[in-house]
Amino acid sequence: MEEVDAKTRLLFDGKRLVRKNPIVKYKVKEDGKTLDFVDVTGRSQKERDKIMQSLKARYRTSGEEKTWEEQRPGPVDTMYARAIDTTLTRRAVTKMAYGLLCHKIPSTEVFSKAFDEARAYIRFGTGSDLATANFVHTRFMCDYIRPLHKIHINFDRRNALVVGYVMIFGIFRFSVLLSKSYSSWLEWPCLDYTYDPVAMRVIEGSPFVRAPALSEVQILRPKQSKQLVRQELITCHKILEEYVEGYKFLDIEFEQPQE
């Protein structure tokens, strides 16, 4: 988090904003033993005194010190950057989707060659990414009421695709390409696992929920505008306001990373 005007790095401790790091500026005289100038801004008097003691242990000072406490009333205009779609995140959601397959279909199927690429990606991060944040094709996952965890898997027999969808806290949603060469004599319906972390219970999936039929490109590189993603994040975060006391999600400016 960064203060807009002063560019000062800040942290939120749950109650207030504080500097992320102290500011220490000093200049040593030509003799290499005496401080010509020192300016220390600590996040507390204790931190400031500790820094000064460390400097005095290494250098001589004039002994003339001036200290003051700075208070800044009113709200602070800040910017906060968060990455919601990283390689580690993509591997993690791929593991979640693959884990559901391991519980739902026979081991001879789930350990078949068709899922070799997914297993290698989960274990070692090899190959191209098999998952991505997807807000445009995953609205069927969210009821916009509860902060649910959900995994949904669809088998597109015509195109030999096994597609997973993962949602976390009803907010972050991903599509996963588990296999693009899967064929089976088994006829299995959509697989669904939904968990309510508030009620701490599994929610039975609706038999009427159907994932959209997506191409490989739509799964891994969905066309979604910054405005759509921004609005979905704001809308879904507001769900938590009904469950977490004092929780308020601030408006955001979403910046899509460069390809």
C-alpha positions in Angstrom: 0.0 0.0 0.0 1.3 3.4 -0.9 0.3 6.9 0.0 -0.6 8.7 -3.2 1.0 12.1 -2.5 4.1 11.3 -0.5 4.7 7.8 -2.0 5.2 6.5 1.5 4.8 2.7 1.8 2.1 1.8 4.3 0.7 -1.2 6.1 -2.7 -1.7 7.5 -2.6 -3.5 11.0 -6.4 -4.0 11.2 -7.0 -0.7 12.9 -4.9 1.9 11.3 -2.3 2.6 8.7 1.4 2.7 9.7 4.6 3.2 7.8 5.9 -0.1 6.3 9.5 0.9 7.1 11.3 3.6 9.2 13.2 6.3 7.4 16.8 6.6 8.3 19.0 9.3 6.7 22.5 10.2 7.8 25.8 11.6 6.6 29.3 10.7 8.0 32.1 13.3 8.1 35.4 12.9 6.3 37.0 11.3 9.4 34.6 8.4 9.0 33.8 8.4 12.7 31.4 11.3 13.3 27.9 11.9 12.0 27.5 15.2 10.2 23.8 14.8 9.8 21.1 12.3 11.0 17.4 12.2 10.5 15.4 9.2 11.8 11.6 8.8 11.4 10.4 5.8 13.4 7.0 4.2 13.6 7.2 4.5 17.3 9.4 6.3 19.9 10.8 2.9 20.9 11.8 2.1 17.3 13.3 5.6 16.8 15.4 5.2 20.0 16.6 1.8 19.0 17.8 3.1 15.6 19.6 6.1 17.3 21.3 3.8 19.8 22.6 1.7 16.9 24.0 4.7 15.1 25.6 6.0 18.3 27.3 2.7 18.8 29.0 3.1 15.4 29.6 6.9 15.2 30.1 9.9 17.4 27.4 12.5 17.4 27.2 16.1 18.5 24.8 15.2 21.2 22.3 17.8 20.1 19.0 16.1 19.3 15.5 17.3 18.5 12.6 14.9 18.5 8.9 15.4 17.8 5.8 13.4 17.2 4.0 13.8 13.9 0.2 13.1 13.8 -1.7 13.2 10.6 -5.5 13.5 11.2 -8.0 12.6 8.6 -8.1 9.8 6.0 -5.1 9.0 4.0 -5.3 8.6 0.2 -3.6 5.3 -0.6 -3.0 2.9 -3.4 -2.8 -0.8 -2.9 -1.6 -3.4 -5.4 -2.6 -7.1 -5.1 -1.8 -9.9 -7.6 -4.8 -12.2 -7.8 -3.5 -14.3 -10.7 0.0 -15.6 -10.4 1.7 -18.8 -11.5 1.6 -20.3 -7.9 -2.1 -19.4 -7.7 -2.8 -21.1 -11.0 -1.0 -24.2 -10.0 -2.9 -24.2 -6.7 -6.3 -24.0 -8.3 -5.3 -26.7 -10.8 -4.5 -28.9 -7.9 -7.9 -28.2 -6.3 -9.7 -29.2 -9.4 -7.6 -32.3 -10.1 -8.0 -33.3 -6.4 -11.8 -33.4 -6.9 -11.3 -35.7 -9.9 -9.2 -38.0 -7.8 -12.2 -38.4 -5.4 -14.9 -38.7 -8.1 -13.6 -40.9 -10.9 -11.6 -44.2 -11.0 -7.9 -44.0 -10.4 -7.2 -45.7 -13.7 -8.9 -42.7 -15.4 -7.5 -39.9 -13.2 -3.9 -41.3 -13.5 -4.1 -41.8 -17.2 -1.9 -40.2 -19.8 -4.5 -37.6 -20.6 -3.8 -35.9 -17.2 0.0 -36.1 -17.4 0.3 -32.4 -18.3 -1.9 -31.3 -15.4 0.1 -33.4 -12.9 3.5 -32.1 -14.2 2.1 -28.5 -14.0 0.9 -29.0 -10.4 4.0 -30.7 -9.2 6.8 -28.9 -11.0 5.2 -25.9 -12.8 6.4 -27.3 -16.1 4.7 -26.4 -19.4 2.4 -23.5 -20.1 -0.1 -22.3 -17.5 -3.3 -24.4 -17.3 -5.4 -22.0 -15.3 -6.3 -18.4 -15.2 -8.5 -15.9 -13.4 -11.8 -16.0 -15.3 -14.7 -13.7 -14.3 -16.6 -13.6 -17.6 -17.4 -17.3 -18.0 -17.7 -18.3 -14.3 -20.8 -16.3 -13.1 -22.7 -19.6 -12.8 -20.4 -20.5 -9.9 -21.5 -17.6 -7.7 -24.9 -17.0 -6.1 -23.8 -13.4 -5.1 -25.2 -14.1 -1.6 -22.8 -16.4 0.2 -18.9 -16.4 0.3 -18.8 -20.0 -0.9 -15.9 -22.2 -1.9 -16.7 -24.2 -5.1 -15.1 -26.6 -7.5 -17.0 -27.6 -10.7 -15.7 -29.9 -13.4 -17.2 -30.5 -16.8 -16.3 -33.2 -19.4 -16.7 -32.0 -23.0 -16.7 -35.3 -24.7 -17.0 -33.9 -28.2 -13.7 -31.9 -27.9 -12.0 -34.3 -25.4 -11.7 -31.4 -22.9 -11.9 -31.7 -19.1 -12.5 -28.2 -17.7 -12.4 -27.2 -14.0 -13.8 -24.1 -12.4 -12.6 -23.0 -9.0 -14.1 -20.2 -6.8 -12.7 -19.1 -3.4 -14.8 -17.1 -0.9 -17.3 -16.4 -3.6 -14.9 -13.8 -5.0 -11.9 -15.2 -6.9 -12.8 -17.4 -9.8 -10.6 -19.4 -12.2 -11.0 -21.7 -15.1 -8.7 -24.7 -15.5 -7.8 -26.9 -18.5 -7.3 -30.3 -16.8 -7.0 -32.2 -20.1 -7.4 -31.6 -23.8 -7.1 -35.3 -24.9 -9.4 -37.2 -22.5 -11.6 -40.0 -23.8 -13.5 -42.5 -21.7 -16.2 -45.1 -21.9 -17.5 -43.6 -18.6 -20.6 -41.4 -18.8 -20.1 -39.0 -15.9 -22.1 -35.9 -15.2 -20.7 -32.5 -14.1 -18.8 -32.9 -10.8 -19.5 -30.3 -8.2 -18.2 -29.6 -4.7 -19.5 -26.6 -2.8 -18.6 -25.7 0.8 -20.0 -22.9 2.9 -17.2 -21.7 5.2 -19.6 -19.7 7.4 -22.0 -22.5 8.1 -19.1 -25.0 7.9 -20.9 -27.5 5.8 -21.0 -29.0 2.3 -23.8 -27.7 0.1 -25.4 -30.1 -2.3 -24.8 -29.1 -5.9 -27.8 -28.3 -8.0 -28.3 -30.8 -10.9 -29.4 -27.9 -13.1 -26.1 -26.1 -12.9 -24.4 -26.3 -16.3 -21.0 -24.8 -17.1 -20.7 -23.0 -20.5 -19.1 -24.9 -23.4 -15.7 -23.2 -23.7 -12.9 -23.5 -26.2 -9.3 -23.9 -25.1 -8.7 -20.3 -25.8 -11.7 -19.2 -23.7 -10.5 -21.3 -20.8 -7.0 -20.0 -20.7 -7.3 -16.6 -22.2 -10.8 -15.3 -21.6 -11.7 -12.0 -23.2 -12.8 -9.9 -20.2 -12.5 -6.1 -19.8 -10.9 -4.4 -16.9 -14.2 -2.9 -16.1 -16.0 -6.2 -15.9 -13.3 -7.7 -13.6 -13.3 -4.6 -11.4 -17.1 -4.7 -11.1 -17.2 -8.4 -10.3 -14.5 -8.0 -7.6 -16.4 -5.1 -6.0 -19.8 -6.9 -6.2 -18.4 -10.2 -4.7 -16.4 -8.5 -2.0 -19.6 -6.8 -0.8 -20.9 -10.3 0.1 -18.4 -10.3 3.0 -19.9 -7.1 4.4 -22.9 -9.2 5.5 -20.7 -11.7 7.3 -17.7 -9.8 8.7 -18.3 -7.1 11.2 -16.7 -3.8 10.2 -15.6 -5.2 6.8 -15.7 -2.7 4.0 -14.2 -3.2 0.6 -12.9 0.0 -0.9 -13.4 0.8 -4.6 -10.5 -0.3 -6.8 -8.7 0.6 -9.9 -7.9 -2.7 -11.7 -4.8 -2.8 -13.9 -4.4 -5.8 -16.1 -0.8 -7.0 -16.5 0.9 -6.6 -19.9 1.1 -9.8 -22.0 
